[in-house]
Amino acid sequence: MRDFFLFETELPVGSGFQLFGPCHLTWLFSILLFIVINTKWYVRQTAKRQKKMNNLMGFLFPVIAVYRDMALVLTGHFNRGFLPFHLCSMALWIAFFYILTNNHFLGVVYVLLCVPGAMAALLFPNWEMYPLFNYMHIHGFISHGLIVAFGIWLLAAGKVKPDWKDYWMPVLFGMIGVMIIYPLNLCIHTNFWFLAIPSQGSPLELIWRRTGSIWYIVGYLAFCMLVVALWQMVISLTRRCRNSG
């Protein structure tokens, strides 16, 4: 517990966890089990109770975002790299505003873009240098797990029903995001959305090796659009199977 508030630069070498090692796999299994159990419970609730749960998540997401930043500020480790411009940081606020407004565009962007993004972060985390009993470690898995869980709730309960005609929504959001985030990274020397350098151990590294730094953004965008399309395919097939059953 003495390492709980230590930053990555203060931790002993080798104190983190191994990608797809016992700690990582335990987190993934626990999150999956949580999602399965809670989704089954959520879809059985009345619309009024589901709304209460959504409101709870709408309160919880900003708290999660602010808690991490407050801890970083109080320990003197907050820097521009922790500004809320990573996709999953944005997802916490996209969910918040979706819950407030019930806006279809925000809902589709959340479930088609933010949810697979959070899934990728859970599979290929970039906080692997932190040990289990560290707030950055715990925050990373819980925040991304809740982003995925809430998206699955919305899909399973039919609150958000993305269709192929909505495919342009996450693509547009992503394209505009890249046009804003890429020059921002250059100006303030950050790596939001991993547009400057791919996350270590992720499929983005393969794209980098195939395309090189010059064409990396093109490969990045093509890969993201493919992931969104595949996720939409999974959602459509699942919906079709449920309706036919």
C-alpha positions as CSV (number, residue, x, y, z in Angstrom):
1,M,0.0,0.0,0.0
2,R,3.0,2.3,0.3
3,D,3.0,2.5,-3.5
4,F,-0.7,3.5,-3.7
5,F,-0.1,7.1,-4.7
6,L,3.3,6.7,-6.4
7,F,3.6,7.9,-10.0
8,E,5.1,5.7,-12.7
9,T,8.5,7.5,-12.5
10,E,8.7,6.8,-8.7
11,L,7.9,3.1,-8.9
12,P,10.5,0.4,-8.7
13,V,11.4,-1.2,-12.0
14,G,9.3,-4.3,-12.6
15,S,6.5,-3.4,-10.2
16,G,3.8,-3.4,-12.8
17,F,1.8,-6.2,-14.3
18,Q,2.3,-8.4,-17.4
19,L,0.0,-8.0,-20.4
20,F,-2.3,-11.0,-20.4
21,G,-0.6,-12.2,-17.2
22,P,-2.5,-13.4,-14.1
23,C,-3.4,-9.9,-12.8
24,H,-4.5,-8.7,-16.2
25,L,-6.6,-11.7,-17.0
26,T,-8.2,-11.6,-13.5
27,W,-9.3,-8.0,-14.2
28,L,-10.7,-8.9,-17.6
29,F,-12.6,-11.9,-16.3
30,S,-14.0,-9.9,-13.4
31,I,-15.1,-7.1,-15.7
32,L,-16.7,-9.5,-18.1
33,L,-18.6,-11.3,-15.2
34,F,-19.7,-7.9,-13.8
35,I,-21.1,-6.8,-17.2
36,V,-22.9,-10.1,-17.8
37,I,-24.6,-10.1,-14.4
38,N,-25.4,-6.4,-14.3
39,T,-26.7,-6.4,-17.9
40,K,-29.1,-9.2,-17.2
41,W,-30.3,-7.3,-14.1
42,Y,-30.6,-4.0,-15.9
43,V,-32.7,-5.2,-18.8
44,R,-35.2,-6.8,-16.3
45,Q,-35.8,-3.5,-14.6
46,T,-38.6,-1.0,-15.2
47,A,-37.9,2.0,-17.4
48,K,-38.1,4.2,-14.3
49,R,-35.4,2.1,-12.5
50,Q,-33.2,2.0,-15.6
51,K,-33.4,5.8,-15.8
52,K,-32.3,5.9,-12.1
53,M,-29.3,3.7,-13.0
54,N,-28.4,5.9,-15.9
55,N,-28.5,9.0,-13.7
56,L,-26.3,7.2,-11.2
57,M,-23.8,6.5,-14.0
58,G,-24.2,10.1,-15.2
59,F,-23.1,11.2,-11.7
60,L,-20.4,8.6,-11.3
61,F,-18.5,9.2,-14.6
62,P,-17.5,12.8,-13.9
63,V,-16.6,11.8,-10.3
64,I,-14.2,9.1,-11.7
65,A,-12.7,11.7,-14.1
66,V,-12.2,14.4,-11.5
67,Y,-11.0,11.9,-8.8
68,R,-8.0,10.9,-10.9
69,D,-7.1,14.4,-11.8
70,M,-7.4,15.6,-8.2
71,A,-5.1,12.8,-7.0
72,L,-2.6,13.7,-9.7
73,V,-2.7,17.4,-8.8
74,L,-2.4,16.8,-5.1
75,T,0.6,14.5,-5.6
76,G,2.2,17.0,-8.0
77,H,2.1,14.7,-11.0
78,F,-0.6,16.3,-13.2
79,N,0.7,17.4,-16.6
80,R,-0.8,18.2,-20.0
81,G,-0.8,14.6,-21.0
82,F,-3.7,14.1,-18.5
83,L,-5.9,16.7,-20.1
84,P,-9.3,15.1,-21.0
85,F,-8.5,14.6,-24.7
86,H,-8.0,10.8,-24.8
87,L,-11.0,9.1,-26.3
88,C,-11.8,7.2,-23.1
89,S,-11.6,10.4,-21.1
90,M,-14.0,12.0,-23.6
91,A,-16.2,8.9,-23.2
92,L,-16.9,9.7,-19.6
93,W,-18.3,13.1,-20.6
94,I,-20.0,11.9,-23.7
95,A,-21.9,9.5,-21.6
96,F,-22.7,12.2,-19.1
97,F,-24.2,14.5,-21.8
98,Y,-26.0,11.6,-23.4
99,I,-27.7,10.8,-20.1
100,L,-28.7,14.5,-19.8
101,T,-30.0,15.0,-23.3
102,N,-30.8,11.5,-24.6
103,N,-29.2,12.7,-27.9
104,H,-29.1,10.0,-30.6
105,F,-25.8,11.2,-32.1
106,L,-24.1,11.1,-28.7
107,G,-25.5,7.7,-28.0
108,V,-24.4,6.2,-31.3
109,V,-20.9,7.8,-30.9
110,Y,-20.7,6.4,-27.4
111,V,-21.7,2.8,-28.2
112,L,-20.0,2.5,-31.6
113,L,-16.8,4.4,-31.0
114,C,-16.2,4.8,-27.2
115,V,-17.1,1.3,-26.2
116,P,-14.8,-0.5,-28.6
117,G,-12.1,2.0,-27.7
118,A,-12.5,1.2,-24.0
119,M,-12.5,-2.5,-24.9
120,A,-9.2,-2.0,-26.7
121,A,-7.8,-0.1,-23.7
122,L,-8.7,-3.0,-21.4
123,L,-7.1,-5.5,-23.7
124,F,-4.0,-3.4,-24.3
125,P,-3.7,-1.1,-21.3
126,N,-1.0,1.6,-21.2
127,W,-0.9,1.7,-17.4
128,E,0.8,-1.7,-17.1
129,M,3.7,-0.1,-15.2
130,Y,1.5,0.4,-12.1
131,P,1.1,-2.4,-9.5
132,L,-2.3,-3.7,-8.3
133,F,-2.4,-1.5,-5.2
134,N,-2.0,1.8,-7.0
135,Y,-4.8,4.2,-7.7
136,M,-3.8,4.6,-11.4
137,H,-4.0,0.8,-11.9
138,I,-7.4,0.6,-10.2
139,H,-8.8,3.7,-11.9
140,G,-7.7,2.4,-15.3
141,F,-9.5,-0.9,-15.1
142,I,-12.6,0.4,-13.3
143,S,-13.2,3.5,-15.5
144,H,-12.7,1.6,-18.8
145,G,-14.8,-1.3,-17.4
146,L,-17.7,1.0,-16.6
147,I,-17.5,2.7,-20.0
148,V,-18.0,-0.7,-21.6
149,A,-20.6,-1.9,-19.1
150,F,-22.8,1.2,-19.6
151,G,-22.6,0.9,-23.4
152,I,-23.7,-2.8,-23.2
153,W,-26.6,-1.8,-20.9
154,L,-27.8,0.7,-23.5
155,L,-27.5,-1.8,-26.3
156,A,-29.1,-4.7,-24.4
157,A,-32.0,-2.6,-23.2
158,G,-32.5,-1.0,-26.7
159,K,-31.9,2.5,-25.4
160,V,-29.5,3.1,-28.3
161,K,-30.1,1.1,-31.5
162,P,-27.3,2.0,-33.9
163,D,-27.8,0.9,-37.5
164,W,-25.7,1.0,-40.6
165,K,-27.3,4.3,-41.6
166,D,-25.7,5.7,-38.4
167,Y,-22.2,4.6,-39.4
168,W,-21.3,8.1,-40.5
169,M,-21.8,9.4,-36.9
170,P,-18.7,7.8,-35.3
171,V,-16.7,8.3,-38.5
172,L,-17.5,12.0,-38.6
173,F,-16.7,12.4,-34.9
174,G,-13.4,10.5,-35.4
175,M,-12.4,12.5,-38.4
176,I,-13.1,15.8,-36.8
177,G,-11.4,14.5,-33.6
178,V,-8.2,13.6,-35.5
179,M,-8.1,17.0,-37.3
180,I,-8.2,18.7,-33.9
181,I,-6.2,16.3,-31.8
182,Y,-3.3,15.7,-34.2
183,P,-2.2,19.4,-34.4
184,L,-2.9,19.7,-30.7
185,N,-0.4,16.9,-30.0
186,L,2.2,18.7,-32.2
187,C,1.6,22.0,-30.3
188,I,1.8,20.7,-26.8
189,H,3.9,17.5,-27.3
190,T,1.3,15.0,-26.2
191,N,0.0,11.7,-27.5
192,F,-3.8,11.9,-27.3
193,W,-5.7,9.2,-29.2
194,F,-2.2,7.6,-29.7
195,L,-1.9,9.7,-32.9
196,A,1.8,10.5,-32.4
197,I,3.1,7.1,-31.2
198,P,1.1,3.8,-31.0
199,S,0.3,2.4,-27.6
200,Q,2.9,-0.3,-26.7
201,G,1.7,-3.8,-27.3
202,S,-1.5,-2.7,-29.1
203,P,-2.5,-3.4,-32.8
204,L,-1.5,0.2,-33.5
205,E,2.1,-0.9,-33.3
206,L,1.6,-3.3,-36.2
207,I,0.0,-0.4,-38.2
208,W,3.1,1.8,-37.4
209,R,5.5,-1.0,-38.6
210,R,3.5,-1.5,-41.8
211,T,2.9,2.1,-42.7
212,G,5.8,4.0,-41.1
213,S,5.4,7.3,-39.4
214,I,4.4,9.2,-42.5
215,W,1.3,7.0,-43.4
216,Y,0.5,6.0,-39.8
217,I,-2.5,8.4,-39.5
218,V,-4.0,7.0,-42.7
219,G,-3.6,3.4,-41.5
220,Y,-4.9,4.5,-38.0
221,L,-8.1,5.9,-39.5
222,A,-8.7,2.9,-41.7
223,F,-8.2,0.5,-38.8
224,C,-10.6,2.5,-36.6
225,M,-13.3,2.6,-39.3
226,L,-12.9,-1.2,-39.7
227,V,-13.2,-1.8,-36.0
228,V,-16.4,0.4,-35.8
229,A,-17.8,-1.5,-38.8
230,L,-17.1,-4.9,-37.3
231,W,-18.6,-3.8,-34.0
232,Q,-21.7,-2.6,-35.8
233,M,-21.9,-6.0,-37.5
234,V,-21.8,-7.7,-34.2
235,I,-24.5,-5.5,-32.8
236,S,-26.7,-6.0,-35.9
237,L,-26.3,-9.8,-35.9
238,T,-27.0,-10.0,-32.2
239,R,-30.1,-7.9,-32.6
240,R,-31.3,-10.1,-35.5
241,C,-30.7,-13.3,-33.5
242,R,-32.6,-11.9,-30.5
243,N,-35.5,-10.8,-32.7
244,S,-35.7,-14.1,-34.5
245,G,-35.6,-16.0,-31.2
